[in-house]
């Protein structure tokens, strides 16, 4: 009688793995404190890059921040893991695969568009970050996810991206395409793998890119298993583009609460009601809008739907370079070449209520 060899599967159904993608706020810019590094056993991160701190591509390490790359900072993923570890009723093992690039557009994660996108990247620092992922961050994410799947089960995707380009329906469709590609390439069931996205720094924190939030909040319209967590009350850093360390902690906990809710859990580990604070609601439409064109001399001709009380020139890192106080005009002519060293410039228009809308100038 012939015997077939027994093949043992090393996959642990109680090893929950989450994929994390995005740009600078997903990379993490927060200052890491000693309490952030008190990581319990069974909370792991699979390195997607090599690093001077000893991390190696494809190897699990304890999920001590920074998670994205060596020399980055605290991110929302750190306290997402903290929330799940503290409040999941089973002592599940947790792991993340974290791939993010500062300042990138969503096209970087589109496997069909990334090559052209990378060819047009001008910033050396962004080229270096992309090169760390083998010049194909999406494929590196998939490769690491496949390796992780041999040991555990992918239970969700975390996204924080949009400061660069989440201002129209195109962004929504691009995110959907990336999500669908991940489902297909990793043989995942979309009904069992939620996508959770976070808002960018909001209007309550004078967020430079806050007008991306209405688009981000529409993700559930195109991805049925998508959810959005609010950034309201999440403290911003001084540039008003990135969160402070405390802001990342709050936002990360909200990611964790939302993920627990998708699993059907309604209470925290101590019996308190599991709820987001504040409850996520669609962001109201920006009450000021601006149409603009730039002529051959680099002058922006802007016309607003409401009186303008202030205009700011802001670097893409969030530094205010120049402020113009206005007297309620609805139009303005602005020299976009005032700061030639800034390859990407944001011009922010404010109305009398402090609401704002931003236009990006790329050179």
Helices and strands as residue ranges (DSSP letters): E 15-22, H 24-27, G 34-37, E 43-46, E 60-62, H 76-87, E 93-100, G 106-109, H 114-119, H 124-132, H 137-149, E 153-160, H 169-185, E 194-198, G 203-205, G 210-212, H 213-216, H 219-222, E 226-229, H 245-262, E 290-294, E 299-315, E 320-335, E 344-350, E 356-362
